[in-house]
Amino acid sequence: MVKEYLSLIEAEIKKQKFGKKPESLYEPIRYIMALGGKRLRPLLTVLSYSLYKNNPKDIIPFAAAVEAFHNFTLMHDDIMDKAPLRRGQPTVHEKWNTNTAILSGDVMLVKVYDMLLGLEANKLKEVLAIFNKCAAEVCEGQQWDMEFESKPKVTEAQYIEMIRLKTAVLLGFSLELGAVLADAPQRDREALREFGVNIGIGFQLKDDWLDVYADKKKFGKQVGGDIIANKKTFLLIKALEKAKGKQKAALEKWLAARKFNKSEKVKAITAIYNDLSVSAITEKKINHFFDKGFTHLNTLSNPANVDLLKTFVVSLISREV
């Protein structure tokens, strides 16, 4: 069933041309949308809808709008991060230029609204209200993320709030959208949103953990990339919180170093994490948010196909890459 939904989503994305001229404005949109990815967010919309109704084909265009919005955020995120690659291919600003990427991203967001205009009149206002709230929060999270780069100290609470905004609220919106389109009860809409937000936080924390502890043979990028970049992940925040004496001095030395051997730095900081039980602390926090998410899911009022949604999310939780 999941494969069937994915093929419907892919077909809809291929069908969307987004615009014609100038070609240099619209081709970057088609390019980033064709790069693939898990299509997690539109799939969650369809899975949420299918809890209540058995005609998911009807809402595929709106699920595709969620994916377009997600890719709009990636396009602008890549510019801000000066990222050279996205899913193994050149980022839009690298393949074209920064100005084109900014403008293509802008019109991409406009096209998301165009896609949502196909909603029934009685659904349009509510969907736009929850979408606008989500979109503003994603921008807030991105701003916090950028500010944290130069902030000397970031607390656990600040970091969790940042990833909630930047990453998790869009998963919550994706699930809530499916519920709204399926006329689900209000309490179910809220429960699905909270399910999405909490698993979204869990996924980001797991990404933090995988960056350090993933199997190198299975991991799709450099293990320890966050350590090399001094990225303020949950693991680093906890290490700075717990380290004392020689460990604290060693950690601060590595964080202050401008010239260093990358593999040596990764090995040294990972050793500090191990001494401080940071891996176990992180895994406990990951499980806390996943468990919290499923607690919300378990409050739903007798929906069909809930096992399909659960199985899909559990498969994502178990991933090693």
C-alpha positions as CSV (number, residue, x, y, z in Angstrom):
1,M,0.0,0.0,0.0
2,V,2.8,2.4,0.9
3,K,4.5,1.7,-2.5
4,E,1.2,2.4,-4.3
5,Y,0.9,5.7,-2.5
6,L,4.5,6.6,-3.3
7,S,4.0,5.9,-7.0
8,L,0.9,8.2,-7.0
9,I,2.9,10.9,-5.3
10,E,5.8,10.6,-7.8
11,A,3.4,10.6,-10.7
12,E,1.8,13.8,-9.4
13,I,5.2,15.5,-8.9
14,K,6.2,14.6,-12.5
15,K,3.0,16.0,-13.8
16,Q,3.6,19.4,-12.1
17,K,5.5,21.7,-14.4
18,F,5.3,24.7,-12.0
19,G,5.7,27.2,-14.9
20,K,7.2,27.7,-18.4
21,K,9.1,30.9,-19.0
22,P,11.7,32.0,-18.2
23,E,13.0,28.5,-18.3
24,S,15.9,29.5,-15.9
25,L,13.3,30.3,-13.2
26,Y,11.3,27.1,-13.4
27,E,13.8,24.5,-14.3
28,P,15.5,24.7,-10.9
29,I,12.2,23.8,-9.3
30,R,11.7,20.8,-11.5
31,Y,15.3,19.9,-10.8
32,I,15.1,19.8,-7.1
33,M,11.7,18.1,-7.1
34,A,13.2,15.4,-9.3
35,L,16.1,14.7,-6.9
36,G,13.9,12.2,-5.0
37,G,14.1,11.7,-1.3
38,K,11.9,9.6,1.0
39,R,8.8,11.7,0.2
40,L,8.0,11.3,3.9
41,R,5.8,14.3,4.3
42,P,3.4,13.7,1.5
43,L,3.2,10.1,2.4
44,L,2.2,11.0,6.0
45,T,-0.6,13.1,4.6
46,V,-1.9,10.2,2.5
47,L,-1.5,7.7,5.3
48,S,-3.3,10.1,7.7
49,Y,-6.2,10.6,5.2
50,S,-6.5,6.8,4.7
51,L,-7.2,6.3,8.4
52,Y,-10.7,7.7,7.7
53,K,-11.3,7.5,3.9
54,N,-10.5,5.0,1.2
55,N,-10.1,7.3,-1.8
56,P,-6.5,8.7,-1.2
57,K,-6.1,9.4,-4.9
58,D,-8.4,12.4,-4.4
59,I,-5.9,14.2,-2.2
60,I,-2.6,13.4,-3.9
61,P,-2.3,16.9,-5.4
62,F,-2.4,18.4,-1.9
63,A,0.1,15.9,-0.6
64,A,2.4,16.9,-3.5
65,A,2.0,20.6,-2.4
66,V,3.5,19.5,1.0
67,E,6.5,18.1,-0.8
68,A,6.9,21.2,-2.9
69,F,6.9,23.3,0.3
70,H,9.5,21.0,1.9
71,N,11.8,21.3,-1.1
72,F,11.3,25.1,-1.1
73,T,12.7,25.1,2.4
74,L,15.6,22.9,1.3
75,M,16.5,25.2,-1.6
76,H,16.8,28.2,0.7
77,D,18.4,26.2,3.5
78,D,21.1,25.1,1.1
79,I,21.8,28.7,0.1
80,M,22.2,29.7,3.8
81,D,24.4,26.7,4.6
82,K,26.4,27.2,1.4
83,A,25.8,23.5,0.8
84,P,27.4,22.1,-2.4
85,L,25.3,18.9,-2.6
86,R,21.7,17.8,-2.1
87,R,21.0,14.1,-2.3
88,G,24.4,13.6,-4.0
89,Q,23.7,16.2,-6.7
90,P,24.7,19.8,-7.0
91,T,22.5,22.2,-5.1
92,V,20.4,24.7,-7.1
93,H,22.6,27.7,-6.2
94,E,25.7,25.7,-7.3
95,K,24.1,24.5,-10.6
96,W,22.7,27.9,-11.4
97,N,23.5,30.7,-9.1
98,T,22.4,32.2,-5.7
99,N,20.1,34.8,-7.1
100,T,18.3,32.3,-9.3
101,A,18.0,29.9,-6.4
102,I,16.5,32.6,-4.2
103,L,14.0,33.7,-6.9
104,S,13.1,30.1,-7.8
105,G,12.5,29.3,-4.2
106,D,10.2,32.3,-3.9
107,V,8.1,31.4,-6.9
108,M,8.1,27.8,-5.6
109,L,6.3,28.9,-2.5
110,V,3.8,30.8,-4.6
111,K,3.2,27.6,-6.6
112,V,2.5,25.8,-3.3
113,Y,-0.4,28.2,-2.7
114,D,-1.6,27.6,-6.3
115,M,-1.7,23.9,-5.6
116,L,-3.7,24.4,-2.4
117,L,-6.2,26.6,-4.2
118,G,-7.7,23.3,-5.6
119,L,-9.1,22.5,-2.2
120,E,-12.8,22.6,-1.6
121,A,-14.1,26.0,-0.5
122,N,-15.1,24.8,2.9
123,K,-11.6,23.4,3.6
124,L,-9.4,26.1,2.1
125,K,-9.5,28.7,4.9
126,E,-8.7,26.1,7.6
127,V,-5.9,24.5,5.6
128,L,-4.3,27.9,4.8
129,A,-4.5,28.9,8.4
130,I,-2.6,25.8,9.7
131,F,-0.2,25.9,6.7
132,N,0.7,29.5,7.3
133,K,1.3,28.8,11.0
134,C,3.6,25.9,10.1
135,A,5.4,27.8,7.4
136,A,6.2,30.7,9.7
137,E,7.4,28.3,12.4
138,V,9.8,26.6,10.0
139,C,11.3,30.0,9.2
140,E,11.6,30.8,12.9
141,G,13.4,27.4,13.5
142,Q,15.8,28.1,10.7
143,Q,16.6,31.5,12.1
144,W,17.3,30.0,15.6
145,D,19.5,27.4,13.9
146,M,21.6,30.1,12.3
147,E,21.8,32.1,15.5
148,F,22.9,29.1,17.4
149,E,26.1,28.8,15.2
150,S,27.5,31.9,16.9
151,K,25.8,31.6,20.3
152,P,28.4,30.5,22.9
153,K,25.9,28.4,24.9
154,V,22.7,26.7,23.8
155,T,20.6,24.8,26.3
156,E,18.8,21.5,25.7
157,A,15.4,23.2,25.9
158,Q,16.5,25.8,23.3
159,Y,17.8,23.1,21.0
160,I,14.6,21.0,21.3
161,E,12.5,24.0,20.5
162,M,14.6,24.9,17.5
163,I,14.3,21.4,16.0
164,R,10.6,21.3,16.8
165,L,10.1,24.5,14.7
166,K,12.6,23.8,11.9
167,T,11.8,20.1,11.3
168,A,9.1,18.6,13.4
169,V,6.1,21.0,12.8
170,L,6.1,20.2,9.1
171,L,5.6,16.5,9.9
172,G,2.8,17.5,12.3
173,F,1.2,19.6,9.6
174,S,1.5,16.8,7.0
175,L,-0.5,14.5,9.3
176,E,-3.0,17.1,10.3
177,L,-3.6,18.0,6.7
178,G,-4.6,14.5,5.9
179,A,-7.0,14.4,8.8
180,V,-8.6,17.7,7.9
181,L,-9.1,16.6,4.3
182,A,-10.7,13.4,5.6
183,D,-13.1,15.2,8.0
184,A,-11.6,13.5,11.0
185,P,-12.8,14.6,14.5
186,Q,-11.0,17.7,15.9
187,R,-9.4,15.8,18.7
188,D,-8.0,13.3,16.1
189,R,-6.6,16.1,14.0
190,E,-4.8,17.5,17.1
191,A,-3.5,14.0,18.1
192,L,-2.1,13.3,14.7
193,R,-0.4,16.7,14.6
194,E,1.2,16.0,18.0
195,F,2.2,12.5,16.9
196,G,4.0,14.1,13.9
197,V,5.7,16.8,16.0
198,N,7.0,14.3,18.5
199,I,8.3,11.8,16.0
200,G,9.8,14.7,14.1
201,I,11.8,15.7,17.1
202,G,12.8,12.0,17.6
203,F,13.9,11.7,14.0
204,Q,16.2,14.8,14.3
205,L,17.7,13.6,17.5
206,K,18.3,10.2,15.8
207,D,20.0,12.1,12.9
208,D,22.3,13.7,15.5
209,W,23.1,10.3,17.0
210,L,23.7,8.7,13.6
211,D,26.1,11.4,12.6
212,V,28.4,10.1,15.3
213,Y,27.5,6.4,15.8
214,A,26.2,5.2,12.4
215,D,27.8,2.2,10.7
216,K,30.3,3.9,8.2
217,K,29.5,1.3,5.5
218,K,25.7,2.1,5.7
219,F,25.8,5.8,6.4
220,G,25.3,8.0,3.3
221,K,27.6,10.8,4.4
222,Q,30.7,11.4,6.4
223,V,30.4,10.1,9.9
224,G,31.3,12.8,12.4
225,G,30.4,15.7,10.0
226,D,28.6,17.5,12.8
227,I,31.7,17.1,15.1
228,I,34.0,18.5,12.4
229,A,31.7,21.5,11.9
230,N,31.2,22.2,15.7
231,K,27.5,21.9,15.1
232,K,25.6,22.3,18.3
233,T,23.7,19.0,18.3
234,F,22.0,17.4,21.3
235,L,25.1,15.3,21.8
236,L,27.5,18.3,22.0
237,I,25.1,20.2,24.2
238,K,24.9,17.3,26.7
239,A,28.7,16.8,26.6
240,L,29.3,20.5,27.4
241,E,26.8,20.3,30.2
242,K,28.4,17.2,31.8
243,A,32.1,17.6,31.1
244,K,34.4,18.6,33.9
245,G,38.2,19.0,34.5
246,K,40.4,17.5,31.8
247,Q,37.4,16.4,29.6
248,K,36.0,19.9,29.6
249,A,39.4,21.4,28.7
250,A,39.9,18.9,25.9
251,L,36.4,19.5,24.5
252,E,36.9,23.3,24.6
253,K,40.3,22.9,22.9
254,W,38.9,20.9,20.0
255,L,36.0,23.4,19.6
256,A,38.3,26.3,19.5
257,A,40.8,24.8,17.1
258,R,40.9,26.3,13.6
259,K,43.4,23.8,12.1
260,F,43.1,20.2,12.9
261,N,43.1,16.6,11.6
262,K,39.4,15.8,10.9
263,S,39.6,12.1,11.8
264,E,41.6,12.9,14.9
265,K,39.0,15.4,16.1
266,V,36.1,13.0,15.4
267,K,37.9,10.2,17.3
268,A,38.8,12.5,20.3
269,I,35.3,14.0,20.7
270,T,33.6,10.7,20.2
271,A,35.8,9.3,23.0
272,I,34.6,12.1,25.3
273,Y,31.0,11.4,24.4
274,N,31.6,7.7,25.3
275,D,33.1,8.6,28.7
276,L,30.2,10.8,29.5
277,S,27.5,8.2,28.3
278,V,26.2,10.8,25.8
279,S,25.1,8.0,23.4
280,A,22.9,6.4,26.0
281,I,21.5,9.8,27.1
282,T,20.6,10.7,23.5
283,E,19.0,7.3,22.8
284,K,16.9,7.7,26.0
285,K,15.8,11.2,24.7
286,I,15.0,9.8,21.3
287,N,12.8,7.1,22.7
288,H,11.1,9.6,25.0
289,F,9.8,11.6,22.0
290,F,8.9,8.5,19.9
291,D,7.0,7.1,22.9
292,K,5.3,10.4,23.4
293,G,4.3,10.5,19.8
294,F,2.8,7.0,19.9
295,T,0.9,7.9,23.0
296,H,-1.0,10.6,21.0
297,L,-1.5,8.2,18.1
298,N,-3.1,5.7,20.5
299,T,-5.8,8.2,21.4
300,L,-7.4,8.2,17.9
301,S,-11.1,7.3,17.7
302,N,-11.2,3.9,15.9
303,P,-9.6,4.8,12.6
304,A,-9.0,2.2,9.9
305,N,-5.5,1.3,8.7
306,V,-3.7,2.7,11.8
307,D,-1.4,-0.3,11.7
308,L,-0.2,0.7,8.3
309,L,0.8,4.2,9.6
310,K,2.4,2.6,12.7
311,T,4.4,0.1,10.7
312,F,5.7,2.7,8.4
313,V,6.8,5.0,11.2
314,V,8.4,2.2,13.1
315,S,10.4,1.2,10.0
316,L,11.7,4.8,9.9
317,I,12.6,4.7,13.6
318,S,14.6,1.5,13.1
319,R,16.7,2.9,10.2
320,E,20.5,2.8,10.4
321,V,21.1,5.6,7.8
